[in-house]
């Protein structure tokens, strides 16, 4: 305070005169900082959105040759809708029809108590490994698309498989449980990846087997297909697939040890 009191009076008066001579137009207020998001939207640039990878779930109405939204019959295999049907079943009845009960109901799907619909495919093709491509007309298949992928990234794809037997006779074939569900991936250009076989538990075939398959995205979307095999020639079997919501997630490969 002592320093202020010792200032010359003339200096204080000069300062007041300078302030009074400035007009309002001479005073410049600082411009507000630009918001990049707002500025971009004003220029018509859409915001960048991240879309999660997606594979359609298997929830939907039951029925023979009725499939959930996003699923369809894979015409790479048999298209005989009568002899080798596909469709949506429940845990108690083939295609959800009370006149077509299972000999043994499928077990509840682990951690999915509200799952009431499952995909069903049929087969009378025995797995021969080397000659499986020769039996495509002896088994039906279903397919869907995994979308919103990033090429070169890896993803974990989760699904469940099981088998059971219908109480009704299957033409001239012996009723049996499926031995294996085969999963194939192909690109939009038709390039087929190496099929993966998922074994059905022979001692407990109505138990759902959960599989987490690691796949590398070759494009922005890929087709995934499911078909099945029997363990012996002359057998007829139904195999089932369940896919829940949010079953595809980006996967980080573990780093190689040095």
N, C-alpha and C positions, 0 to 999 in steps of 0.2 A: 504494500500500500504506500510505503514511503516513496518508492520509485514513481508511482503514478502522480503523487502529489507534487513532485518536483519538476514535472514536465512543463515546458513553457506554455503559457496560455495561447500564444499565437498558433502553435502547432495544433492544439485542440480545435481552434476555430477553423483553421484551414481544412482539417479533416471533415468537419461538419459541412462546410461549403461544398466540398467535393461530393459528398454523399447526396446532398440536396440537388446538385446539378445533374445527376444521372436520371434519365427518364426510365419508365417501365419497359420501354422497348429495348433499352440497353442491357437490361438484366436478363441473362440467359439461364433458364432452368436446365439442369442435366437431363438428357434423354433417358427414358427407362431402358433397361437392358432388354434385348430381344430374346424372346422365348423361341428356341429353335423349333420346337414342335409346332407352335402357333404359326411361326413364319413359314414353315414348310407347308402347313395345311393351307395357308393363304395363297401359296404359289401353285396349289393343286397337286402337290406331291403326296401320295398316299402313305400312311404310316406303315412301318414294317411289322407284320404280324407273324408270330411263330405258331404253326399249326402242328398239333401232336399227331404222331403216326396213328393210323386207324385200321382195324380189321373188324368187319361186321360181326356182332355177336349172333348166337344161334337161337335167340328168343323169337318166338312167333307162333302163329296158329299151326295146329297139327293137321296132318293129312298126307295121303299118298301123292308123291310128285308135287308136293307143296313145300317150298323152301323159304327160309327167313329172308328178309330184305337184304339185298346185296349178295345173295348166294344163287348159284344156278348149277344145273347138271353139266358136268364136264363131258363134252361130246368127243373128246379124244378117246373115250372108252365107250362101252355099250350104250346104245340109245333105246334099248328095249324097255319100255316103261312098264310092261307087264311081267316079263320074266326076271328082270333085274331092276326093280324099282329103287327110287330114292324118295326121300320125304322127311317129314318132321314127326317124331314120335314123342311119347312121354316115358316115364320110368316104368309104367305098368302095362301099356298097350302099344302094339305096333301101329304106327301112324295115328295114335290116339283113339283108335276104335275099340270099343268095349268087346266086340266080337273077335278081336285079334289079341288075346292076352299073351304075355310072355310066360314061358314055363317057370321062369324065376325072374322076379322083378329086378331091374337094375338098382344098384345101391345109390343112396343119396350122393350127390357130388360134393366132395370135401370143401368146406368153407363157403358153399353156395347153396344155402338151404332153400332158396326160393326158385331154383332152377327147375322148371317144369317142362321144358321142350328141348329136344336134342335132335341133331341130324342123324339120319339113318341111311346107310348104303348097303348094297347086297353083292354077294360074290359066290361063284362056284369054281373059282380059279385057285389051283394049288400053287403056292409059291415055289418057284424053281430057281430063283436067283438069276441064273444066266439067261433063261428064256422067258422072263416075265413079260417082255414086250410082245410075245406071241399070244398072250391071254387077255389082251385088252377087251375083246368082245365077250369075255366071260365074267366081267365085273363092272359094276357101275361106279361112278365117282361124282363128287361135288367139288366146286371151286368157288373162290372169291378173290377179291383184290385187297392187298395190303397197300394203303395209300399214304401220301405225305411223307415219303422217305427221302433221305439225303443220300445221293449216290456216294458210295465209298464208306459210309457209316455202317456199324453193326447194330443189330437189333435182336432182342429176346422176344420170341413169339410163343405165347403160352396157350395150351389147349389140353383137353382130356380125351381119352379114348377108352372104349369098353365094348363088350359083346354080350348078347343074350340070344335065346332061342325062342322062336314062336311055337305055340302049341299046335298050330295047324301044319299039315303035311306040306312039303315043298316039292310038288311035282314028283319027278322020279329021283330026286336027290335025297341023301341022308341029312337030316337036320343036325347041325353042329355049330359050335362056337367059332368065331373067326380066330385065326391064328395071328394075324398081323394087320396093322393099318400102315399103308405106305403114303408118305407125304412127299410131294414134289413141288418145286418152285420153278417158274419160268418167267422170262422177261416179256415185255410188251412186244418185242420182235419175234417171240416164239422160241427163243433159245431156252432149252431145258437144262435145269441143274441136276445134280446127282440125287436120286430119290433116297429118302431116309425111311427105314422100317422101324415101326414102333410095335414091340411085341405085346400081345395080350397075355395076362397072367393065366396060364392053363389051369391052375388050381383054384382060381377065383376070378373067372372071366367077367363077372358082373361088377367087379370093383373097378372104379375109374382110375386110369393111369395118367397122372399129370406129366406133361412133357414141356420143357422149356427149350425150344430150338433156337440156336444162335445162327442168324443169317446175315450175309453182307448184301447191302442194297446195291443192285446193278443199275437202278434207275429210280425215278420218282415214285413208281409203283410196281408191284410184282404180283403175279397170280400164284396163289397157293391152292393145291389140289389134294384131295384125300380119296384113296381107294383102299381095297382090302383083299385078303387072301384067306383060304382055308388051309388046314394042315394036311388034308388028304384029297386025292382025286375022288370025285363023285359026291362030295359034301356041298351043302348050301348053308351059307351063314349071313347073318346081319352084323354089321359093325356100326358103332355109334361115335359121334364126335360132339363135344361141347366146347364152345368158345364164349367166354364171359366178356363183359365190357372192359375196355382199357387193357387188352391182352398183349399189346405191342409196346415195348419200351426200348429206348436207345440203350445200347450196351457198350460199356467200356472194356475192351480187351485188357487182361492183366499184362503188365509190362514184363518183358523177358528178363530173367535174372542176368546180371553181368558176370 
